[in-house]
C-alpha cells in the first residue's frame, strides 16, 4: 500500500486540511470498526505506539492506539494552526511537523516566496524528509493552498520547487483555491499570476478550485434546504457541506462548508487507492491517463451528491458512450469503482476532466492582473523585496498567456480534420 503526505500552507490550506483530517478519521472509523491499523489507514496516518507489535516486530497490523496524520502544517501567521492545536484534532498532528511565524506575508507573494522561502527552506525540507521517512512507499504529496494570499501563493509554490528537487519521483498534486473577482485582497491578481507560473512549471496535477463557485454552491444548497421543498426527503447527516453531518439552514461560517466540499473532493480522489473496490485506481494513473501534455495538467473536478435523498438507489453506469473525446486521445480516460462511499452516503461520484473549459478562468485572471499592472498599482510592495524584479511579472504574464494559447489552439483543432497518417507497423 502506498502512502501520501498532505502539506497545508497558509490560512486557507490549513482550514481545508483540518476539514480533510476530520472527515478522513470519521470515514476510517465507520469502515474499520474494530480499530485495526491496516493498509487503508496507513495511507494517510501512522501508528506511533511502538508497544503494539505484530508479526516480525511490525506494528502494521496492530491495534490502533495513537494515530498521527502524515501532514506538514505551514503558516506564517500562527492563528489558524494554533486553533487546530487547541481543537478536537490536536492529538492527530505531530508538533514537530509544524512551521509557523507571527508576522505573516502581508498578502504579498514576494514575501512568502522570496523572504520566507529562503528563511524557512531548511526547516521545511527537514519536515518533508521526516514525513517521507515515516512512509514505506511514498507516492504523492498533496499540497493545499490558496492563490490570492501571500503565504499560500508564495510559500506554497516555493514548496513545489523544493519537492521537485528533493523528491523528483514523487507526484505533486496541488489543490489551489483561486480568488473570486470580488476578493477583498486587492493584490490577489498579482499573487495568483506569479503563483501560476510556478504551478505551470513544477506541479504534476493541479485541481483548481474557484472560490466564487464554492460560495454559489453553498448558497444554492442553503436556499433549497431552507425552502422546505425537499421536505423530509433529505437524509439526516448526509450533507457533504456540513462538517458535523447535520443539515443546517444557515451556515454561520460559509467558509467551513466551502472547505468541506474541497475536503470531500480530496477524500473521494483517494478512496479507490485506500479501500477495496471492483475497479481500483492508483493516483499515478490519474496523471498517466488525464495529462497528455505535461503543462496542461489542470483538472476540473465535479462531485455529487452534495446531500443524499432518502431511499435512492442509483445503479452504476459507464459514462464513456455518452462522452465525446478528441480523435487523437480516445483512451484518455479512466474509471474507478470503490466499494466504500463517503460517510452518510449510499453512493458518490467524482469526475475529473482535462479540457479547455479552464481557459476562461485563466483569461479572467489575466485581465484582472493587467488592470492593476497597467497602473503599476501596489507594485512597490513587491519590488522592495530582495530578489524580486519587475521582469518576473512579465515572465509570469508570458507563462500564463502561453498556457491560454495552448488551450486556444486545442479549441481550434477540434474543428479541423486530422490528416490521414498511416499507423506504424511493428514486425513481430
Secondary structure, DSSP 8 states (H G I E B T S, - for coil): --EEEEEEEHHHHHHHHHHHHHHHHHHHHHH-TT-B--HHHHTTEEE--TT---GGG--TTSB-S-EEESEEEEESS-HHHHHHHHSTTGGGS-GGGEEE-SS--TT-HHIIIIIHHHHHHHHHHHHHHHHHHT-SSEEEEEEEEESSSSIIIIIHHHHHHHHHHH-TTSEEEEEEEE--TT-S-TTHHHHHHHHHHHHHHH-SEEEEEEHHHHHHHHHHHHHHHHHTTTGGGB-TT--TT-TTSS--SS-SSHHHHHHHHHHHHHHHHHHHHHS--SB---HHHHHHHH-SSTT--B-EEEEE-SS-BTT--------GGG----GGGTT-----B-S---TT-S--EEEEE-SGGGHHHHHHHHHHHHHHHTTTTTHHHHHTSTT--THHHHHHHHHHHHHHHHHHHHHHHTTS------------
